Amino acid sequence: MAAGHSTTTLIFMRHTCCCIALFSLLLVGCPQTEPPPHSDPPLDANLNLAEPAVVEPAVVAPAVVAPAAAEPAVVEPATVEPAAVEPAAVEPAIVEPVPAEAGAAENWISLFDGESTAGWSMPVYGGDGEIDVRDGNLVIGRGEMMTGIRYEKEFPTVNYEIRYEARRTNGYDFFAACTFPVKESFCTFVNGGWGGGLTGLSSLNGFDASENETGTYFEYRDNVWHRFRIRVTEEMIQVWITAQDRERNWGEEESVIELEIGENEVGTRYEVERYKPLGFTTWNTEGQLRNIEYRMIE
């Protein structure tokens, strides 16, 4: 059985070798043939050839290039040296004493508020007129003889000025006589006595204004305001008067009394004793006063 199988295998191998040899001879012995040239296939008349698509070139929008944001330049602030300022030399304020001729309103102190008789009293002389405040004015009514008012508060005795405005509204005698201190004594300024025009100091060396060197005449018109200013120093008593004209305009201030005290004896009449240290009186006359003020001087 084994011998038969070997014989079959040997015959197959021989047959295979013969086939291979024959195929090799055919490859070597046969001439090579060139392939036929390429030719396009025949066009079919019924064949619809599509037109080549026309491709429009794409419009490319130019790229918008945003400008680069510039970084702000960092500027270092310049260092400024502070200017050296020399302090201004301040001169010490020099306060001048108030001269008598000056009218610095802030230095004046009011003695009458224009509404009441606060700070004043009404001594009784006998036959006195009424004391009243009317339209902002202090009214000393007409009495049979003397009527007056006295200041009840402390008042200086020297180096001061007092000023006031007054008018005669009824009667014919003095209408705002002022009794005031003069150092250790007192004196009275009379305005419009003895019939309406006598002006002077009473008393001086025991003599009334009508009899001493200060007596003078001044024309006082009824119902017209007059401004009086009295100045008292260690050496002198001085008085000025300013009158309104018929159009009620103030005129020039006029000096009416310049008394050097010296050896003169300054005093008062007995009728005004009750109006010391500071008072205003009328004699059988109505007078009105306003803007009563005083100030200290040097």
Contacts in CASP RR format, 6 or more apart in sequence:
PFRMAT RR
TARGET T0000
AUTHOR 0000-0000-0000
METHOD contacts of the structure
MODEL  1
MAAGHSTTTLIFMRHTCCCIALFSLLLVGCPQTEPPPHSDPPLDANLNLA
EPAVVEPAVVAPAVVAPAAAEPAVVEPATVEPAAVEPAAVEPAIVEPVPA
EAGAAENWISLFDGESTAGWSMPVYGGDGEIDVRDGNLVIGRGEMMTGIR
YEKEFPTVNYEIRYEARRTNGYDFFAACTFPVKESFCTFVNGGWGGGLTG
LSSLNGFDASENETGTYFEYRDNVWHRFRIRVTEEMIQVWITAQDRERNW
GEEESVIELEIGENEVGTRYEVERYKPLGFTTWNTEGQLRNIEYRMIE
97 297 0 8 1.000
97 298 0 8 1.000
98 104 0 8 1.000
98 107 0 8 1.000
98 295 0 8 1.000
98 296 0 8 1.000
98 297 0 8 1.000
98 298 0 8 1.000
99 297 0 8 1.000
100 161 0 8 1.000
100 231 0 8 1.000
100 238 0 8 1.000
100 297 0 8 1.000
107 295 0 8 1.000
107 296 0 8 1.000
108 163 0 8 1.000
108 293 0 8 1.000
108 294 0 8 1.000
108 295 0 8 1.000
109 293 0 8 1.000
109 294 0 8 1.000
109 295 0 8 1.000
110 291 0 8 1.000
110 292 0 8 1.000
110 293 0 8 1.000
111 151 0 8 1.000
111 292 0 8 1.000
111 293 0 8 1.000
111 294 0 8 1.000
112 120 0 8 1.000
112 138 0 8 1.000
112 289 0 8 1.000
112 290 0 8 1.000
112 291 0 8 1.000
112 292 0 8 1.000
114 133 0 8 1.000
114 136 0 8 1.000
114 137 0 8 1.000
114 138 0 8 1.000
114 290 0 8 1.000
115 133 0 8 1.000
115 136 0 8 1.000
116 133 0 8 1.000
117 131 0 8 1.000
117 133 0 8 1.000
117 138 0 8 1.000
117 149 0 8 1.000
119 151 0 8 1.000
119 152 0 8 1.000
119 153 0 8 1.000
120 149 0 8 1.000
120 150 0 8 1.000
120 151 0 8 1.000
120 152 0 8 1.000
121 149 0 8 1.000
121 150 0 8 1.000
121 152 0 8 1.000
122 128 0 8 1.000
122 131 0 8 1.000
122 148 0 8 1.000
122 149 0 8 1.000
122 150 0 8 1.000
123 148 0 8 1.000
123 150 0 8 1.000
123 274 0 8 1.000
123 275 0 8 1.000
125 145 0 8 1.000
125 146 0 8 1.000
125 147 0 8 1.000
125 148 0 8 1.000
125 271 0 8 1.000
125 274 0 8 1.000
126 144 0 8 1.000
126 145 0 8 1.000
126 146 0 8 1.000
127 143 0 8 1.000
127 144 0 8 1.000
127 145 0 8 1.000
127 147 0 8 1.000
128 143 0 8 1.000
128 146 0 8 1.000
128 147 0 8 1.000
128 148 0 8 1.000
129 140 0 8 1.000
129 141 0 8 1.000
129 142 0 8 1.000
129 143 0 8 1.000
129 147 0 8 1.000
130 139 0 8 1.000
130 141 0 8 1.000
131 138 0 8 1.000
131 139 0 8 1.000
131 140 0 8 1.000
131 141 0 8 1.000
131 147 0 8 1.000
131 148 0 8 1.000
131 149 0 8 1.000
132 139 0 8 1.000
132 141 0 8 1.000
133 139 0 8 1.000
134 288 0 8 1.000
136 290 0 8 1.000
137 288 0 8 1.000
137 289 0 8 1.000
137 290 0 8 1.000
138 149 0 8 1.000
138 280 0 8 1.000
138 288 0 8 1.000
138 289 0 8 1.000
138 290 0 8 1.000
138 292 0 8 1.000
139 286 0 8 1.000
139 287 0 8 1.000
139 288 0 8 1.000
140 147 0 8 1.000
140 148 0 8 1.000
140 149 0 8 1.000
140 175 0 8 1.000
140 176 0 8 1.000
140 280 0 8 1.000
140 281 0 8 1.000
140 282 0 8 1.000
140 286 0 8 1.000
140 287 0 8 1.000
140 288 0 8 1.000
140 289 0 8 1.000
141 147 0 8 1.000
141 170 0 8 1.000
141 282 0 8 1.000
141 286 0 8 1.000
141 287 0 8 1.000
142 170 0 8 1.000
142 171 0 8 1.000
142 282 0 8 1.000
142 284 0 8 1.000
142 285 0 8 1.000
142 286 0 8 1.000
142 287 0 8 1.000
143 282 0 8 1.000
143 284 0 8 1.000
144 284 0 8 1.000
145 283 0 8 1.000
145 284 0 8 1.000
146 271 0 8 1.000
146 272 0 8 1.000
146 281 0 8 1.000
146 282 0 8 1.000
146 283 0 8 1.000
147 281 0 8 1.000
147 282 0 8 1.000
148 275 0 8 1.000
148 279 0 8 1.000
148 280 0 8 1.000
148 281 0 8 1.000
148 282 0 8 1.000
149 275 0 8 1.000
149 279 0 8 1.000
149 280 0 8 1.000
149 281 0 8 1.000
150 274 0 8 1.000
150 275 0 8 1.000
150 276 0 8 1.000
150 278 0 8 1.000
150 279 0 8 1.000
151 277 0 8 1.000
151 278 0 8 1.000
151 279 0 8 1.000
155 181 0 8 1.000
155 277 0 8 1.000
155 278 0 8 1.000
155 294 0 8 1.000
156 181 0 8 1.000
156 294 0 8 1.000
156 296 0 8 1.000
157 181 0 8 1.000
157 182 0 8 1.000
157 183 0 8 1.000
157 184 0 8 1.000
157 232 0 8 1.000
157 277 0 8 1.000
158 181 0 8 1.000
158 182 0 8 1.000
158 183 0 8 1.000
158 232 0 8 1.000
158 233 0 8 1.000
158 234 0 8 1.000
159 232 0 8 1.000
159 233 0 8 1.000
159 234 0 8 1.000
159 296 0 8 1.000
159 297 0 8 1.000
159 298 0 8 1.000
160 231 0 8 1.000
160 232 0 8 1.000
160 294 0 8 1.000
160 295 0 8 1.000
160 296 0 8 1.000
160 297 0 8 1.000
161 229 0 8 1.000
161 230 0 8 1.000
161 231 0 8 1.000
161 232 0 8 1.000
161 294 0 8 1.000
161 295 0 8 1.000
161 297 0 8 1.000
162 178 0 8 1.000
162 180 0 8 1.000
162 229 0 8 1.000
162 230 0 8 1.000
162 278 0 8 1.000
162 292 0 8 1.000
162 293 0 8 1.000
162 294 0 8 1.000
163 227 0 8 1.000
163 228 0 8 1.000
163 229 0 8 1.000
163 230 0 8 1.000
163 291 0 8 1.000
163 292 0 8 1.000
163 293 0 8 1.000
163 294 0 8 1.000
164 176 0 8 1.000
164 178 0 8 1.000
164 227 0 8 1.000
164 228 0 8 1.000
164 280 0 8 1.000
164 289 0 8 1.000
164 290 0 8 1.000
164 291 0 8 1.000
164 292 0 8 1.000
164 293 0 8 1.000
165 225 0 8 1.000
165 226 0 8 1.000
165 227 0 8 1.000
165 228 0 8 1.000
165 289 0 8 1.000
165 290 0 8 1.000
165 291 0 8 1.000
166 175 0 8 1.000
166 176 0 8 1.000
166 191 0 8 1.000
166 225 0 8 1.000
166 226 0 8 1.000
166 228 0 8 1.000
166 280 0 8 1.000
166 287 0 8 1.000
166 288 0 8 1.000
166 289 0 8 1.000
166 290 0 8 1.000
167 175 0 8 1.000
167 222 0 8 1.000
167 223 0 8 1.000
167 224 0 8 1.000
167 225 0 8 1.000
167 226 0 8 1.000
167 287 0 8 1.000
167 288 0 8 1.000
168 175 0 8 1.000
168 192 0 8 1.000
168 196 0 8 1.000
168 220 0 8 1.000
168 222 0 8 1.000
168 223 0 8 1.000
168 285 0 8 1.000
168 286 0 8 1.000
168 287 0 8 1.000
169 175 0 8 1.000
169 222 0 8 1.000
169 223 0 8 1.000
169 286 0 8 1.000
169 287 0 8 1.000
169 288 0 8 1.000
170 285 0 8 1.000
170 286 0 8 1.000
170 287 0 8 1.000
171 284 0 8 1.000
171 285 0 8 1.000
171 286 0 8 1.000
172 195 0 8 1.000
172 196 0 8 1.000
172 284 0 8 1.000
172 285 0 8 1.000
173 192 0 8 1.000
173 193 0 8 1.000
173 194 0 8 1.000
173 195 0 8 1.000
173 196 0 8 1.000
173 282 0 8 1.000
173 283 0 8 1.000
173 284 0 8 1.000
173 285 0 8 1.000
174 190 0 8 1.000
174 191 0 8 1.000
174 192 0 8 1.000
174 193 0 8 1.000
174 196 0 8 1.000
174 198 0 8 1.000
174 281 0 8 1.000
174 282 0 8 1.000
174 283 0 8 1.000
174 285 0 8 1.000
175 191 0 8 1.000
175 192 0 8 1.000
175 220 0 8 1.000
175 282 0 8 1.000
175 285 0 8 1.000
175 286 0 8 1.000
175 287 0 8 1.000
176 191 0 8 1.000
176 228 0 8 1.000
176 280 0 8 1.000
176 282 0 8 1.000
176 287 0 8 1.000
176 289 0 8 1.000
177 188 0 8 1.000
177 189 0 8 1.000
177 190 0 8 1.000
177 191 0 8 1.000
177 272 0 8 1.000
177 280 0 8 1.000
177 281 0 8 1.000
177 282 0 8 1.000
177 283 0 8 1.000
178 188 0 8 1.000
178 189 0 8 1.000
178 191 0 8 1.000
178 228 0 8 1.000
178 230 0 8 1.000
178 278 0 8 1.000
178 279 0 8 1.000
178 280 0 8 1.000
179 186 0 8 1.000
179 187 0 8 1.000
179 188 0 8 1.000
179 268 0 8 1.000
179 272 0 8 1.000
179 275 0 8 1.000
179 276 0 8 1.000
179 277 0 8 1.000
179 278 0 8 1.000
179 279 0 8 1.000
179 280 0 8 1.000
179 281 0 8 1.000
180 186 0 8 1.000
180 187 0 8 1.000
180 188 0 8 1.000
180 189 0 8 1.000
180 230 0 8 1.000
180 232 0 8 1.000
180 277 0 8 1.000
180 278 0 8 1.000
180 279 0 8 1.000
181 232 0 8 1.000
181 276 0 8 1.000
181 277 0 8 1.000
181 278 0 8 1.000
182 232 0 8 1.000
182 237 0 8 1.000
182 261 0 8 1.000
182 266 0 8 1.000
182 267 0 8 1.000
183 234 0 8 1.000
185 265 0 8 1.000
185 266 0 8 1.000
185 267 0 8 1.000
186 266 0 8 1.000
186 267 0 8 1.000
186 268 0 8 1.000
186 276 0 8 1.000
186 277 0 8 1.000
187 201 0 8 1.000
187 202 0 8 1.000
187 203 0 8 1.000
187 204 0 8 1.000
187 237 0 8 1.000
187 266 0 8 1.000
187 267 0 8 1.000
187 268 0 8 1.000
188 201 0 8 1.000
188 202 0 8 1.000
188 203 0 8 1.000
188 268 0 8 1.000
188 269 0 8 1.000
188 272 0 8 1.000
189 200 0 8 1.000
189 201 0 8 1.000
189 228 0 8 1.000
189 230 0 8 1.000
189 239 0 8 1.000
189 257 0 8 1.000
190 198 0 8 1.000
190 199 0 8 1.000
190 200 0 8 1.000
190 201 0 8 1.000
190 202 0 8 1.000
190 209 0 8 1.000
191 199 0 8 1.000
191 200 0 8 1.000
191 218 0 8 1.000
191 220 0 8 1.000
191 226 0 8 1.000
191 228 0 8 1.000
191 241 0 8 1.000
192 198 0 8 1.000
192 199 0 8 1.000
192 218 0 8 1.000
192 220 0 8 1.000
193 199 0 8 1.000
193 209 0 8 1.000
193 283 0 8 1.000
194 210 0 8 1.000
196 220 0 8 1.000
197 217 0 8 1.000
197 218 0 8 1.000
197 219 0 8 1.000
197 220 0 8 1.000
198 209 0 8 1.000
198 210 0 8 1.000
198 215 0 8 1.000
198 216 0 8 1.000
198 217 0 8 1.000
199 209 0 8 1.000
199 215 0 8 1.000
199 216 0 8 1.000
199 217 0 8 1.000
199 218 0 8 1.000
199 241 0 8 1.000
199 256 0 8 1.000
199 257 0 8 1.000
200 209 0 8 1.000
200 212 0 8 1.000
200 214 0 8 1.000
200 215 0 8 1.000
200 216 0 8 1.000
200 239 0 8 1.000
200 256 0 8 1.000
200 257 0 8 1.000
201 209 0 8 1.000
201 212 0 8 1.000
201 214 0 8 1.000
201 215 0 8 1.000
201 237 0 8 1.000
201 239 0 8 1.000
201 257 0 8 1.000
201 259 0 8 1.000
201 266 0 8 1.000
202 208 0 8 1.000
202 209 0 8 1.000
202 212 0 8 1.000
202 267 0 8 1.000
202 268 0 8 1.000
202 269 0 8 1.000
203 209 0 8 1.000
203 212 0 8 1.000
203 266 0 8 1.000
203 267 0 8 1.000
203 268 0 8 1.000
203 269 0 8 1.000
204 212 0 8 1.000
204 213 0 8 1.000
204 214 0 8 1.000
204 259 0 8 1.000
204 264 0 8 1.000
204 265 0 8 1.000
204 266 0 8 1.000
204 267 0 8 1.000
205 212 0 8 1.000
205 264 0 8 1.000
205 265 0 8 1.000
206 212 0 8 1.000
206 265 0 8 1.000
206 267 0 8 1.000
208 269 0 8 1.000
209 215 0 8 1.000
213 259 0 8 1.000
214 257 0 8 1.000
214 259 0 8 1.000
215 257 0 8 1.000
216 256 0 8 1.000
216 257 0 8 1.000
218 241 0 8 1.000
218 256 0 8 1.000
220 226 0 8 1.000
220 243 0 8 1.000
221 243 0 8 1.000
224 243 0 8 1.000
224 244 0 8 1.000
224 248 0 8 1.000
225 243 0 8 1.000
225 244 0 8 1.000
225 248 0 8 1.000
225 290 0 8 1.000
226 241 0 8 1.000
226 242 0 8 1.000
226 243 0 8 1.000
226 244 0 8 1.000
227 241 0 8 1.000
227 242 0 8 1.000
227 243 0 8 1.000
227 250 0 8 1.000
227 253 0 8 1.000
228 239 0 8 1.000
228 240 0 8 1.000
228 241 0 8 1.000
229 239 0 8 1.000
229 240 0 8 1.000
229 241 0 8 1.000
229 242 0 8 1.000
229 253 0 8 1.000
230 237 0 8 1.000
230 238 0 8 1.000
230 239 0 8 1.000
231 237 0 8 1.000
231 238 0 8 1.000
231 239 0 8 1.000
231 297 0 8 1.000
233 297 0 8 1.000
234 261 0 8 1.000
235 260 0 8 1.000
235 261 0 8 1.000
235 262 0 8 1.000
236 258 0 8 1.000
236 259 0 8 1.000
236 260 0 8 1.000
236 261 0 8 1.000
237 257 0 8 1.000
237 259 0 8 1.000
237 261 0 8 1.000
237 266 0 8 1.000
238 255 0 8 1.000
238 257 0 8 1.000
238 258 0 8 1.000
238 259 0 8 1.000
239 255 0 8 1.000
239 256 0 8 1.000
239 257 0 8 1.000
240 253 0 8 1.000
240 254 0 8 1.000
240 255 0 8 1.000
240 256 0 8 1.000
241 253 0 8 1.000
241 254 0 8 1.000
241 256 0 8 1.000
242 250 0 8 1.000
242 251 0 8 1.000
242 252 0 8 1.000
242 253 0 8 1.000
242 254 0 8 1.000
243 250 0 8 1.000
243 251 0 8 1.000
243 254 0 8 1.000
244 250 0 8 1.000
244 251 0 8 1.000
245 251 0 8 1.000
268 276 0 8 1.000
271 281 0 8 1.000
272 279 0 8 1.000
272 281 0 8 1.000
275 281 0 8 1.000
280 289 0 8 1.000
END
